[in-house]
Amino acid sequence: MFVMIGFGVVIFCVFGGYVMGGGHMGVLWMPFEFMIILGAAAGAFFIANPKSVISHTGKEIGHLFKGPKYKKEDYLEALTMMYQVFKIAKTKGLLALEQHIEKPEDSPLFQQFPKFYSDHHAIAFLCTYLRLMSLGADNPHELVDLMDEDIETMHHEHQRVSDAIQAVADAVPALGIVAAVLGVIHTMGSISEPPEVLGKLIGGALVGTFTGILVAYGFFAPMASGLKSIYHAEGKYYQAMKTGMIAHLSGYAPAISVEYARNVLEPEYRPTFAQVEEATGALPPA
């Protein structure tokens, strides 16, 4: 929603201000300049990025319009799920979780939490480290390093798309200059034409520079920045699971482990202590 509002504000302020100042929109219509700039940018994008990044770009841009994957209620659900898992592990031992860890898709425990249950990556992350704990990995410091590396790998995989869009944003102003230079070359080849013709040609050349700068700083760069913000926010989901598991491994009670996890979350998405207490109190017996 806010992305569309932002795009609308950029377009209205730039072109509205131009028209209000006495400019004519027809002068800006230079399709061949647009083809040079955007076509070259698309070609450079294909050259610079692997197939996996190119194929995921459209999906990730759609992600930008939808906003972060996890909402406040999803974080509350994750905290409640961790409380139930830690409670079982504390009262019955980690081996009691084996059936849920080995076959999470059939787990009635995880099915109580629909958002988490439908998230393949989140389930895999939790079950991987619970399995390691059940196998005897009991050094919190070693697991923290491993989890951080795992989260960083996932973050990097997503961020390749935002980095690719940022690279296009950095290149487009230079491609606008390329289009402008070609326009100047065309103008110099028509130097014998009357001033009104030369003026139109020079104006067309300058449209290339204008388009490159506008597209880069009005659209591509904000899109890349918005995706990075979304990835950072979603990374907190995994950071919370990491913190909760490390606290549990350190011997804390389920409620304290979950409180540690809760405090990792961004204030915008963090449930209150009372909300977590109410949600965990409503859980069925472990």
C-alpha positions as CSV (number, residue, x, y, z in Angstrom):
1,M,0.0,0.0,0.0
2,F,2.7,2.5,1.0
3,V,4.8,1.5,-2.0
4,M,2.0,2.5,-4.3
5,I,1.5,5.7,-2.4
6,G,5.2,6.4,-2.7
7,F,5.3,5.8,-6.4
8,G,2.3,8.0,-6.8
9,V,3.9,10.9,-4.9
10,V,7.1,10.6,-6.9
11,I,5.2,10.7,-10.2
12,F,2.8,13.5,-9.2
13,C,5.5,15.8,-7.7
14,V,7.9,15.4,-10.6
15,F,5.6,15.6,-13.5
16,G,2.9,17.7,-11.7
17,G,5.6,20.3,-10.8
18,Y,6.9,20.3,-14.3
19,V,3.5,20.9,-15.8
20,M,2.6,23.5,-13.2
21,G,5.8,25.3,-14.1
22,G,4.7,25.6,-17.7
23,G,6.3,22.5,-19.1
24,H,4.8,20.4,-21.9
25,M,4.5,16.6,-21.3
26,G,4.8,15.9,-25.0
27,V,8.4,17.1,-25.0
28,L,9.3,14.3,-22.5
29,W,7.9,11.5,-24.7
30,M,11.1,10.0,-26.1
31,P,10.5,6.3,-26.5
32,F,13.9,5.6,-28.1
33,E,15.6,7.2,-25.2
34,F,13.6,5.0,-22.8
35,M,14.5,1.9,-24.9
36,I,18.2,2.7,-24.7
37,I,18.2,3.3,-20.9
38,L,15.8,0.6,-19.7
39,G,16.9,-2.0,-22.4
40,A,20.5,-1.6,-21.5
41,A,19.7,-1.8,-17.8
42,A,17.7,-5.0,-18.4
43,G,20.6,-6.5,-20.4
44,A,23.1,-5.6,-17.7
45,F,20.8,-7.1,-15.1
46,F,20.8,-10.4,-17.0
47,I,24.6,-10.3,-17.4
48,A,25.3,-9.6,-13.8
49,N,23.0,-12.1,-12.0
50,P,22.6,-15.9,-12.0
51,K,19.4,-17.5,-13.1
52,S,18.2,-18.0,-9.5
53,V,18.2,-14.3,-8.8
54,I,16.6,-13.4,-12.1
55,S,13.8,-15.9,-11.6
56,H,13.1,-14.7,-8.1
57,T,13.2,-11.0,-8.8
58,G,9.5,-10.7,-9.8
59,K,8.4,-12.6,-6.7
60,E,10.5,-10.5,-4.4
61,I,9.2,-7.3,-5.9
62,G,5.7,-8.6,-5.3
63,H,6.9,-9.2,-1.7
64,L,7.7,-5.5,-1.5
65,F,4.1,-4.6,-2.3
66,K,2.7,-7.1,0.2
67,G,5.0,-6.0,3.0
68,P,6.8,-8.2,5.6
69,K,5.9,-11.9,5.6
70,Y,5.3,-12.0,9.4
71,K,2.8,-9.9,11.3
72,K,2.6,-9.2,15.0
73,E,0.2,-12.2,15.5
74,D,2.7,-14.5,13.7
75,Y,5.5,-13.6,16.2
76,L,3.1,-14.2,19.1
77,E,2.3,-17.6,17.6
78,A,6.0,-18.4,17.2
79,L,6.6,-17.5,20.9
80,T,3.7,-19.6,22.0
81,M,4.9,-22.5,19.9
82,M,8.4,-22.3,21.4
83,Y,6.9,-22.3,24.9
84,Q,5.0,-25.5,24.2
85,V,8.1,-27.1,22.7
86,F,10.3,-26.1,25.6
87,K,7.7,-27.2,28.1
88,I,7.6,-30.7,26.6
89,A,11.4,-30.8,26.5
90,K,11.7,-29.7,30.1
91,T,9.1,-32.1,31.5
92,K,9.6,-35.1,29.3
93,G,13.1,-34.6,27.8
94,L,14.1,-33.8,24.2
95,L,13.5,-37.4,23.2
96,A,9.8,-36.8,23.6
97,L,10.1,-34.3,20.7
98,E,11.7,-36.9,18.4
99,Q,8.5,-37.8,16.5
100,H,7.8,-34.1,15.9
101,I,11.3,-33.3,14.9
102,E,11.7,-36.2,12.4
103,K,8.3,-35.8,10.8
104,P,7.2,-32.2,11.4
105,E,4.7,-32.4,8.5
106,D,2.7,-35.0,10.5
107,S,3.2,-33.3,13.9
108,P,0.1,-32.5,15.9
109,L,2.2,-30.3,18.0
110,F,3.2,-28.0,15.1
111,Q,-0.3,-28.2,13.5
112,Q,-1.6,-26.2,16.5
113,F,0.3,-23.2,15.0
114,P,-0.9,-22.7,11.4
115,K,1.5,-19.9,10.3
116,F,4.6,-21.7,11.6
117,Y,3.4,-25.1,10.3
118,S,3.0,-23.6,6.8
119,D,6.5,-22.1,6.8
120,H,8.8,-24.8,5.5
121,H,12.0,-22.8,6.2
122,A,11.0,-22.0,9.8
123,I,10.1,-25.6,10.6
124,A,13.4,-26.8,9.1
125,F,15.4,-24.3,11.1
126,L,13.8,-25.2,14.5
127,C,13.9,-29.0,13.9
128,T,17.5,-28.9,12.8
129,Y,18.7,-27.4,16.0
130,L,16.4,-29.3,18.3
131,R,17.7,-32.5,16.6
132,L,21.3,-31.4,17.3
133,M,20.4,-30.8,20.9
134,S,18.8,-34.2,21.2
135,L,21.9,-35.8,19.8
136,G,24.1,-34.2,22.4
137,A,25.1,-30.8,21.1
138,D,25.0,-28.9,24.4
139,N,27.5,-26.1,23.9
140,P,25.5,-22.9,23.6
141,H,28.4,-20.9,22.2
142,E,29.0,-23.4,19.3
143,L,25.3,-23.5,18.5
144,V,25.0,-19.7,18.5
145,D,27.8,-19.5,15.9
146,L,26.2,-22.2,13.8
147,M,22.8,-20.6,14.0
148,D,24.2,-17.2,13.1
149,E,25.9,-18.6,10.1
150,D,22.7,-20.4,9.0
151,I,20.6,-17.2,9.4
152,E,23.3,-15.2,7.6
153,T,23.2,-17.7,4.7
154,M,19.4,-17.3,4.4
155,H,19.6,-13.6,4.7
156,H,22.3,-13.4,1.9
157,E,20.1,-15.6,-0.3
158,H,17.2,-13.2,-0.1
159,Q,19.4,-10.1,-0.2
160,R,20.9,-11.0,-3.5
161,V,17.7,-9.7,-5.2
162,S,17.8,-6.3,-3.4
163,D,21.5,-6.1,-4.2
164,A,20.8,-6.7,-7.8
165,I,18.1,-4.0,-7.9
166,Q,20.5,-1.6,-6.1
167,A,23.2,-2.3,-8.8
168,V,20.7,-1.4,-11.5
169,A,19.8,1.8,-9.6
170,D,23.5,2.6,-9.5
171,A,23.9,2.0,-13.2
172,V,20.8,3.7,-14.6
173,P,22.1,7.3,-14.2
174,A,25.2,6.4,-16.3
175,L,23.0,4.7,-18.9
176,G,20.9,7.9,-19.0
177,I,24.2,9.8,-19.8
178,V,24.8,7.3,-22.6
179,A,21.4,8.1,-24.0
180,A,22.0,11.8,-23.7
181,V,25.4,11.5,-25.4
182,L,23.8,9.6,-28.3
183,G,21.2,12.4,-28.5
184,V,23.9,15.0,-28.6
185,I,25.7,13.1,-31.4
186,H,22.4,13.0,-33.3
187,T,22.0,16.7,-32.8
188,M,25.5,17.5,-34.0
189,G,24.7,15.5,-37.2
190,S,21.8,17.9,-37.7
191,I,23.7,21.1,-37.0
192,S,22.5,22.7,-40.2
193,E,18.8,22.4,-39.1
194,P,17.0,25.5,-37.9
195,P,17.0,26.4,-34.2
196,E,13.6,25.0,-33.5
197,V,14.6,21.6,-34.8
198,L,17.9,21.7,-32.9
199,G,16.1,22.8,-29.7
200,K,13.9,19.7,-29.9
201,L,16.9,17.4,-30.5
202,I,18.8,18.9,-27.6
203,G,15.8,18.6,-25.3
204,G,15.4,15.0,-26.3
205,A,19.0,14.3,-25.4
206,L,18.5,15.8,-22.0
207,V,15.4,13.6,-21.4
208,G,17.9,10.7,-21.3
209,T,19.8,12.1,-18.3
210,F,16.5,13.1,-16.6
211,T,15.0,9.6,-17.1
212,G,18.1,7.8,-15.8
213,I,18.2,9.9,-12.6
214,L,14.5,9.7,-12.0
215,V,14.2,5.9,-12.5
216,A,17.3,5.3,-10.3
217,Y,16.6,7.5,-7.3
218,G,12.8,7.6,-7.6
219,F,12.1,3.9,-8.1
220,F,14.9,1.4,-8.2
221,A,16.9,2.6,-5.2
222,P,13.9,2.9,-2.9
223,M,12.7,-0.6,-4.0
224,A,16.1,-2.1,-3.1
225,S,16.1,-0.3,0.3
226,G,12.5,-1.4,1.0
227,L,13.4,-5.1,0.3
228,K,16.4,-4.8,2.6
229,S,14.1,-3.5,5.4
230,I,11.7,-6.3,4.9
231,Y,14.5,-9.0,4.9
232,H,15.8,-7.5,8.2
233,A,12.4,-7.6,9.8
234,E,11.8,-11.2,8.7
235,G,15.2,-12.2,10.0
236,K,14.1,-11.4,13.5
237,Y,11.7,-14.3,13.3
238,Y,14.7,-16.7,13.1
239,Q,16.7,-14.6,15.6
240,A,13.8,-15.1,18.1
241,M,13.9,-18.9,17.6
242,K,17.7,-18.9,18.0
243,T,17.6,-16.9,21.2
244,G,14.8,-19.0,22.7
245,M,16.6,-22.3,21.9
246,I,19.9,-21.0,23.3
247,A,18.1,-19.9,26.5
248,H,16.5,-23.3,26.8
249,L,19.8,-25.1,26.3
250,S,21.3,-22.9,29.0
251,G,18.7,-24.4,31.4
252,Y,16.1,-21.6,31.8
253,A,12.5,-22.3,32.3
254,P,10.2,-22.2,29.2
255,A,8.6,-18.9,30.2
256,I,12.1,-17.2,30.7
257,S,13.4,-18.7,27.4
258,V,10.4,-17.3,25.6
259,E,10.8,-13.9,27.3
260,Y,14.4,-13.9,26.0
261,A,13.1,-14.6,22.5
262,R,10.4,-11.9,22.8
263,N,12.9,-9.2,23.6
264,V,14.8,-9.8,20.4
265,L,11.9,-8.7,18.3
266,E,11.4,-5.2,16.8
267,P,9.2,-3.0,19.0
268,E,6.7,-2.7,16.1
269,Y,6.1,-6.5,16.1
270,R,6.9,-7.4,19.7
271,P,3.9,-8.8,21.7
272,T,3.6,-7.6,25.2
273,F,4.5,-9.8,28.1
274,A,0.8,-10.0,29.1
275,Q,-0.1,-11.1,25.5
276,V,2.4,-13.9,25.6
277,E,1.4,-15.0,29.1
278,E,-2.3,-15.1,28.0
279,A,-1.5,-17.1,24.8
280,T,0.7,-19.6,26.6
281,G,-1.9,-20.0,29.4
282,A,-4.5,-20.9,26.8
283,L,-2.4,-23.8,25.4
284,P,-3.6,-27.4,25.9
285,P,-1.6,-29.6,28.2
286,A,1.8,-30.5,26.7
